């Protein structure tokens, strides 16, 4: 006799088919219209030797900047809204399943309560990420005056990876905001403060997730570079995993922190 594993990864795979219809549309849309293809194009230019001392800084800014990763600003805005809406739906759906053990197909009415905060939350992180990228670009422009092109590019890429680590680390500190504000009815500012205090006790986990995300990001760009024909599939799988995993992790940590019973694992299995 054994209980189902309470881990986020176990929940992810155990209930995947109950969530795929929510995650797949936004994942495919982002894979087609808001992917990392500009980053891959930069690496192709670097590999082909077409970068010049006069143009490489503009090329890396165009390739790595968040605002340029969508085909147009319109598609970027649509991707942003779809992402926030999907996260809101997942918050409601995962919360209900872990609290009462049941699924609701399309909890749009409940999700509308979460969407304004989620939109603001995602917008703030997008702005913070872009600003950190600009800091990295600024350092590269300064280094360009004293270092050769390839050295500046390598240092710049390391700095840009560190911006990903920093943003994801901050996201991890705020991970419990929506479980607390939605499931426990905390005011959002109180939930934010509580989340930062609680997640600060799990520094290794926060840093670990941030580093792994940055490494996976690099891997996705590498696979895109090596297998360009599979670009959309690679990006769709990446976005699907991240979008679905985040609320799974958030509510898993939330229930563990509060010590509350999870109805989704209350049944005993034979095995």
C-alpha positions as CSV (number, residue, x, y, z in Angstrom):
1,X,0.0,0.0,0.0
2,X,1.3,3.5,-0.9
3,X,0.3,7.1,-1.3
4,X,0.8,8.9,-4.5
5,X,3.8,11.2,-4.5
6,X,3.0,14.8,-3.4
7,X,5.9,16.3,-5.5
8,X,5.2,18.8,-8.2
9,X,6.9,16.7,-10.8
10,X,4.7,13.7,-9.9
11,X,1.5,15.9,-10.0
12,X,2.7,17.3,-13.4
13,X,2.8,13.9,-15.1
14,X,-0.1,12.3,-13.1
15,X,-2.6,14.9,-14.2
16,X,-1.2,16.2,-17.5
17,X,-4.1,15.1,-19.6
18,X,-6.5,17.1,-17.4
19,X,-4.6,20.3,-18.2
20,X,-3.3,20.0,-21.7
21,X,-6.3,21.6,-23.4
22,X,-5.6,24.8,-21.4
23,X,-1.8,24.8,-21.9
24,X,-1.6,23.6,-25.5
25,X,-3.2,26.6,-27.3
26,X,-1.0,29.3,-25.7
27,X,2.1,27.1,-26.0
28,X,1.6,26.6,-29.8
29,X,0.8,30.3,-30.3
30,X,3.9,31.4,-28.5
31,X,6.0,28.7,-30.3
32,X,5.0,30.2,-33.6
33,X,4.8,33.9,-32.8
34,X,6.9,34.6,-29.7
35,X,9.8,32.2,-29.6
36,X,13.6,32.4,-29.3
37,X,14.2,32.4,-33.1
38,X,15.9,35.9,-32.9
39,X,18.5,34.4,-30.5
40,X,19.1,31.5,-32.9
41,X,19.5,33.9,-35.8
42,X,22.2,35.8,-33.9
43,X,24.1,32.6,-33.2
44,X,23.8,31.7,-36.9
45,X,25.3,35.1,-37.8
46,X,28.1,34.7,-35.3
47,X,28.8,31.1,-36.5
48,X,28.8,32.2,-40.2
49,X,31.2,35.1,-39.5
50,X,28.8,37.7,-40.8
51,X,29.1,39.9,-37.7
52,X,31.3,42.9,-37.9
53,X,32.8,45.2,-35.2
54,X,30.4,47.9,-36.3
55,X,27.2,45.9,-36.2
56,X,27.5,43.1,-33.7
57,X,26.2,45.0,-30.7
58,X,23.1,46.0,-32.5
59,X,22.7,42.4,-33.7
60,X,22.9,41.0,-30.2
61,X,20.5,43.6,-28.8
62,X,18.0,42.7,-31.6
63,X,18.6,38.9,-31.0
64,X,18.4,38.8,-27.2
65,X,16.0,41.6,-26.3
66,X,12.6,40.4,-25.0
67,X,10.7,42.9,-27.1
68,X,12.1,41.5,-30.3
69,X,11.2,37.8,-29.5
70,X,7.7,38.3,-30.9
71,X,7.1,38.6,-34.7
72,X,5.3,41.9,-34.1
73,X,4.3,43.9,-31.0
74,X,0.7,42.8,-31.7
75,X,1.7,39.1,-31.4
76,X,3.8,39.9,-28.4
77,X,0.8,41.6,-26.7
78,X,-1.5,38.7,-27.6
79,X,1.0,36.2,-26.2
80,X,1.3,38.1,-23.0
81,X,-2.5,38.3,-22.5
82,X,-2.9,34.6,-23.4
83,X,-0.2,33.7,-20.9
84,X,-1.8,35.6,-18.1
85,X,-5.2,34.2,-18.8
86,X,-3.9,30.6,-18.9
87,X,-2.0,31.1,-15.7
88,X,-5.2,32.4,-14.1
89,X,-7.2,29.4,-15.2
90,X,-4.5,27.0,-14.0
91,X,-4.4,28.7,-10.6
92,X,-8.1,28.0,-10.2
93,X,-8.0,24.5,-11.6
94,X,-5.0,23.3,-9.7
95,X,-6.2,24.9,-6.4
96,X,-9.6,23.2,-6.7
97,X,-8.1,19.8,-7.5
98,X,-5.7,19.9,-4.6
99,X,-8.3,21.2,-2.1
100,X,-11.3,19.1,-3.0
101,X,-10.0,16.4,-5.3
102,X,-12.2,17.4,-8.3
103,X,-11.6,19.0,-11.7
104,X,-13.5,21.8,-13.3
105,X,-13.2,22.0,-17.1
106,X,-13.0,25.7,-17.8
107,X,-13.2,27.9,-14.6
108,X,-13.4,31.2,-16.4
109,X,-15.7,32.9,-13.9
110,X,-13.4,32.2,-11.0
111,X,-10.3,32.9,-13.1
112,X,-11.5,36.5,-13.7
113,X,-10.9,37.3,-10.1
114,X,-7.2,36.4,-10.5
115,X,-6.6,37.8,-14.0
116,X,-6.1,41.5,-13.1
117,X,-3.4,40.6,-10.5
118,X,-1.9,38.1,-12.9
119,X,-1.7,40.6,-15.8
120,X,0.0,43.1,-13.5
121,X,2.3,40.4,-12.1
122,X,3.4,39.2,-15.5
123,X,3.8,42.8,-16.8
124,X,6.1,43.8,-13.9
125,X,8.3,40.8,-14.5
126,X,8.5,41.4,-18.3
127,X,9.5,45.0,-17.6
128,X,12.0,44.0,-15.0
129,X,13.5,41.4,-17.3
130,X,13.8,43.9,-20.2
131,X,15.4,46.5,-17.9
132,X,18.0,43.9,-16.7
133,X,18.7,43.1,-20.3
134,X,19.4,46.7,-21.0
135,X,21.9,46.8,-18.1
136,X,23.7,43.9,-19.7
137,X,23.7,45.6,-23.1
138,X,25.0,48.8,-21.5
139,X,27.9,46.8,-20.0
140,X,28.6,45.3,-23.4
141,X,28.8,48.7,-25.0
142,X,31.3,49.8,-22.4
143,X,33.4,46.7,-22.8
144,X,33.4,47.2,-26.6
145,X,35.8,50.1,-26.1
146,X,38.5,47.9,-24.5
147,X,37.9,44.2,-25.6
148,X,37.7,42.4,-28.9
149,X,34.3,41.5,-30.4
150,X,34.2,37.8,-29.5
151,X,35.2,38.5,-25.9
152,X,32.5,41.0,-25.5
153,X,29.9,38.6,-27.0
154,X,30.9,35.8,-24.6
155,X,30.8,38.1,-21.6
156,X,27.5,39.5,-22.8
157,X,25.9,36.1,-23.2
158,X,27.0,35.2,-19.7
159,X,25.5,38.4,-18.3
160,X,22.2,37.8,-20.2
161,X,22.0,34.2,-18.7
162,X,22.5,35.8,-15.3
163,X,19.6,38.1,-15.9
164,X,17.4,35.0,-16.6
165,X,18.7,33.5,-13.3
166,X,17.9,36.7,-11.4
167,X,14.4,37.1,-12.8
168,X,13.5,33.5,-12.2
169,X,14.9,33.7,-8.7
170,X,12.7,36.7,-7.9
171,X,9.7,34.8,-9.5
172,X,10.4,31.9,-7.2
173,X,10.4,34.2,-4.1
174,X,7.0,35.4,-5.2
175,X,5.7,32.0,-6.1
176,X,3.2,31.6,-3.3
177,X,1.4,34.9,-4.1
178,X,-1.5,33.4,-6.0
179,X,-2.1,30.3,-3.9
180,X,-2.3,32.5,-0.8
181,X,-4.4,35.3,-2.4
182,X,-6.8,32.9,-4.2
183,X,-7.0,29.9,-1.9
184,X,-6.6,31.6,1.4
185,X,-8.1,35.0,0.5
186,X,-5.1,37.0,1.6
187,X,-4.8,40.5,0.2
188,X,-2.3,40.5,-2.6
189,X,0.2,42.7,-0.8
190,X,0.1,40.4,2.3
191,X,0.4,37.3,0.1
192,X,3.4,38.8,-1.6
193,X,5.1,39.6,1.7
194,X,4.3,36.2,3.1
195,X,5.6,34.5,0.0
196,X,8.9,36.3,0.1
197,X,9.4,35.5,3.7
198,X,8.6,31.8,3.3
199,X,10.4,31.2,0.1
200,X,13.5,32.9,1.5
201,X,13.8,29.9,3.7
202,X,14.3,27.7,0.6
203,X,17.1,29.6,-1.0
204,X,18.7,26.5,-2.5
205,X,15.5,25.5,-4.2
206,X,14.9,29.0,-5.6
207,X,18.4,29.3,-7.0
208,X,18.3,25.7,-8.3
209,X,15.1,26.3,-10.2
210,X,16.5,29.6,-11.6
211,X,19.8,28.0,-12.8
212,X,18.0,25.0,-14.3
213,X,15.6,27.3,-16.2
214,X,18.5,29.3,-17.6
215,X,20.3,26.1,-18.7
216,X,17.1,24.8,-20.3
217,X,16.7,28.1,-22.1
218,X,20.2,27.7,-23.5
219,X,19.4,24.1,-24.4
220,X,16.3,25.2,-26.3
221,X,18.2,27.8,-28.3
222,X,20.9,25.1,-29.1
223,X,18.3,22.6,-30.3
224,X,16.7,25.3,-32.4
225,X,20.2,26.0,-33.9
226,X,20.9,22.3,-34.6
227,X,17.4,21.2,-35.6
228,X,15.7,24.3,-37.3
229,X,13.0,22.1,-38.9
230,X,11.7,21.1,-35.4
231,X,11.8,24.7,-34.1
232,X,8.1,25.1,-33.4
233,X,7.8,21.7,-31.8
234,X,10.8,22.3,-29.5
235,X,9.5,25.7,-28.4
236,X,5.9,24.4,-27.9
237,X,7.1,21.6,-25.7
238,X,9.3,24.1,-23.7
239,X,6.4,26.6,-23.2
240,X,4.0,23.8,-22.4
241,X,6.2,22.4,-19.6
242,X,7.0,25.8,-18.0
243,X,3.4,27.2,-18.1
244,X,2.0,24.0,-16.6
245,X,4.8,23.3,-14.1
246,X,4.8,26.7,-12.4
247,X,1.3,26.4,-10.8
248,X,1.9,22.8,-10.0
249,X,5.1,23.8,-8.1
250,X,3.4,26.8,-6.4
251,X,0.5,24.8,-5.0
252,X,2.6,21.9,-4.0
253,X,4.9,24.2,-1.9
254,X,1.8,26.0,-0.6
255,X,0.2,22.9,0.8
256,X,3.5,21.7,2.2
257,X,4.1,25.0,3.9
258,X,0.6,25.1,5.5
259,X,0.6,21.4,6.3
260,X,-2.9,21.2,4.8
261,X,-4.4,18.0,3.5
262,X,-4.3,17.5,-0.3
263,X,-7.4,15.7,-1.6
264,X,-5.7,14.8,-4.9
265,X,-3.4,12.3,-3.1
266,X,-5.7,11.1,-0.3
267,X,-6.5,7.8,-1.9
268,X,-4.3,4.8,-1.1
269,X,-3.0,2.9,-4.1
270,X,-2.0,-0.8,-4.2
271,X,1.5,-1.4,-5.5
